[in-house]
Amino acid sequence: MMYELEFVILEEQRVIDHASHQQRHDTNLSTEETFFKKKYCI
């Protein structure tokens, strides 16, 4: 039982890590896009 609980917590942590990583990636993309637009006045 304890083992299963730990596994679930680890799995959730992995999902959260993945989600926050994805979010950072999206933020970086939009920041670069904004920078690009400002630089080239698009």
C-alpha positions as a Markdown table, in Angstrom:
| # | Residue | x | y | z |
|---|---|---|---|---|
| 1 | Met | 0.0 | 0.0 | 0.0 |
| 2 | Met | 2.7 | 2.4 | 1.0 |
| 3 | Tyr | 4.6 | 1.5 | -2.2 |
| 4 | Glu | 1.6 | 2.3 | -4.4 |
| 5 | Leu | 1.2 | 5.7 | -2.7 |
| 6 | Glu | 4.8 | 6.6 | -3.3 |
| 7 | Phe | 4.5 | 5.5 | -6.9 |
| 8 | Val | 1.4 | 7.8 | -7.4 |
| 9 | Ile | 3.2 | 10.7 | -5.8 |
| 10 | Leu | 6.2 | 10.2 | -8.1 |
| 11 | Glu | 4.0 | 9.9 | -11.1 |
| 12 | Glu | 2.2 | 13.1 | -10.2 |
| 13 | Gln | 5.5 | 14.9 | -9.7 |
| 14 | Arg | 6.7 | 13.7 | -13.1 |
| 15 | Val | 3.5 | 15.0 | -14.7 |
| 16 | Ile | 3.8 | 18.4 | -12.9 |
| 17 | Asp | 7.5 | 18.7 | -13.9 |
| 18 | His | 6.5 | 17.9 | -17.5 |
| 19 | Ala | 3.7 | 20.5 | -17.4 |
| 20 | Ser | 5.8 | 23.2 | -16.0 |
| 21 | His | 8.6 | 22.4 | -18.4 |
| 22 | Gln | 6.1 | 22.7 | -21.3 |
| 23 | Gln | 4.8 | 26.0 | -19.9 |
| 24 | Arg | 8.3 | 27.4 | -19.7 |
| 25 | His | 8.9 | 26.3 | -23.3 |
| 26 | Asp | 5.7 | 28.1 | -24.4 |
| 27 | Thr | 6.7 | 31.2 | -22.6 |
| 28 | Asn | 10.2 | 31.2 | -24.1 |
| 29 | Leu | 8.6 | 30.8 | -27.6 |
| 30 | Ser | 6.3 | 33.7 | -27.1 |
| 31 | Thr | 9.1 | 35.9 | -25.7 |
| 32 | Glu | 11.3 | 35.1 | -28.7 |
| 33 | Glu | 8.5 | 35.8 | -31.0 |
| 34 | Thr | 7.8 | 39.2 | -29.4 |
| 35 | Phe | 11.5 | 40.0 | -29.5 |
| 36 | Phe | 11.7 | 39.0 | -33.2 |
| 37 | Lys | 8.7 | 41.2 | -34.0 |
| 38 | Lys | 10.1 | 44.2 | -32.2 |
| 39 | Lys | 13.5 | 43.7 | -33.8 |
| 40 | Tyr | 12.1 | 43.5 | -37.3 |
| 41 | Cys | 9.1 | 45.7 | -36.8 |
| 42 | Ile | 6.6 | 43.1 | -38.0 |
